[in-house]
Amino acid sequence: MAKEGGDLEETSLVTRLLGGDEGALKEWVKEYEPRLLRFVVKKMKPEDAQEVVQDTLLAALDCLPVWSGRSSLWSWMCGIARHEIADFYRKKRLKTIAFSRFASLEQLVGEMSGPEQRLDRKELVMRIKAAMTQLSWGQRQLLQLKYMEELSVDRVAQRLGMTFKATESALFRARRAFAMAFLANDKF
């Protein structure tokens, strides 16, 4: 049953988390990660849910100082998860544009009809190329296998001789690095 506000146990956990208590972090992840996964899986494909759960946990940890306790910690985290799901689908749309034809991104420019759209598309292509050049060779390889060749994480792991979990983690870091590089290239 959902609580209306944060209780003393939650407040104590948050205080310990904010204080840098490693045990509190483990306790928090152990308590909320499985619950978040069940919540998120109801709203999207199971294969994408783990990424959203990780993003939710990171976002919640970053925003923890602003949790007021007016709602339960769980309700507050569900709100963050909803935003992360929306962000996931926005990013997925960008990834589809960016990686669907990565080998020949210039072709994308010609697909737009009006001059403003051609300019927007050209700028997007330039930003994507610039971001990709800032990644390590391994990160580029991971992203190309996953999004250009559209291989599953399991197939990428097999191809690179990595474990599934190591590949999943490396892809997560590569996507983050791409996003940071892409946002840093806002000068175009």
N, C-alpha and C positions, 0 to 999 in steps of 0.2 A: 504494500500500500504506500502510495506516495505521501511524503510529508510536505506540509506547507512551507516550512522554514527549516533552516539548518539547525541541527541539534548540537548538543555539547560535544558529542563524540566527533562529529564532522568538524566543528570549530577547532577542536583539539588537533585533529589530523591536519587541517589546513595550517594551523599555527606551526606544527612540527615541520610540515613541508616547506613553509616559508623560511623556517629557521635552518634549512639545509639538512634535516635529519634523513639520512639514507634509508634507514629502516622504515620511515614514514612513506618514502617514495615507493619502496617495494610493496608495502601494505596497500597503498593507494592503487598502484598498477594491478596488483593481484585482485583487489576488490572490484575495480571499475572496468578493466580491459575486457573481461568476458561479458559483462553486462552491456557494455557499449557495442561489442561485436554482435550480440543478439539483437540489439536495437537497430543497428545500421544494416544488418543483413535483411531486415524486413523492408528496407527502403531502396536497396540496390542489389546488383549482382554480387553473390558471395565472393567471387574472385577479386572484386574491387574493394570489398568491405574492410579488409585488414589495413589497407593503405589509409583509408578514411579514419579508421580507429586510431592509428598511429598519429595522424595529423591532429585529430581531436585531442588526444592526450597531450601532445606538445603545445597546442594552442591553449588548452585549459591550464596547463602548468605555467605558461607565460602570463595568462590573465588571472591567475589565482589571487594576486594581491587585490583585485577589484571585486572578488566575490564578497557580497555583503552579508550573506546568511539569511536574506529575506526569503529565499527559496532553498529547497534542499540542494545539496551539492550535486546529486544525481540529476535533478531537473535542470539545473544550470548547465551541466555537462551535455545533456541531451540537446539543449539549445545550441551549444557550440557545435555538436555533431551535425545538426541540421544545416548550419552554415557551411561546415566542411563538406557535406554532401553536395550542396549547391556549388561550392568552389570546385569540387572534383569534376562535376559535369561541365563547368565553364572551361577548366583547364583541358579536359578531354576534347572539347571542341577545338581548342587551339592546337592540341597535339595532332588531331586529325588533319587539320589544315597544314601544320608544320611538317609532319612526318609522313604523310600519305604519299608524298612525291619528293622526298628529300633529295634524291639523286638529281632531280632536275627542277629545283625550286623556281627557276626562271619561268617555267611554263605557267606557273600560277599567275604571273603578272598578266599574261595575255588572256586569261579567262575572265577578267573583269571587264565590264562594258564601259562605264563612264570614266572620265579622267580622274575624278576624286578616288574612285575605287581602285583604279590602276595605281595611283600614287600610294594609297593605303597598303595595297598588296605588295608593292615594291618595297616599301618601308618595312613591312612585316618580314619579307624574305631577307632583307639586309640584316635586320635584327636577329633573325634566327641563325643566319650564317655566322654573324659576329659572335653570338652566344656559343654556338657549337665549337668555334675555333678556340674559345677560352677553356673548354673542357679538356680533361686528360684524354689520351688515346683510348684508355679503357672505358671511360665514361661514354665517349662517342660510340664505341663499339657496342656497349650495352644498349644504348638508346636506339641505335640503328637496328640491332637484332630484334629488339622488342617492338619497335614502332614501324620500321620500314619493312622488315621481313615478317612482321606480325607473328613472331614466335611466342609461345607461352613461356612463362617464367621457367617452367620445368625444362623446356627445349633449350632455352638460353643457357641454363645451368649445365645441361649436358654438352652443349656446343663448346662452352668455355671451361669445362672440367671443374665446375664449382658445385657446392651443395645448393639445394633449393633455397635454404634460409640465407646463405651468403649472397646468392644472386638477388634475392628479394631485397636484402639490405643494400646491396650495391646499386640496384636500380633506384631505390628510394633516394639514396645519396646523389645519384646521377641526375635524377629529376629535380632535386632541390638545387643542385649546382647549376643546371640549365636554367631554372626559374630565376635564380639570383643573377646569372650572367645576362639573361634576357632582359630583366628589369634594369640592370645596370647600363644596358645599351639603349637607353631611352633617348639618346642624343640625336637619333636619326629624324 
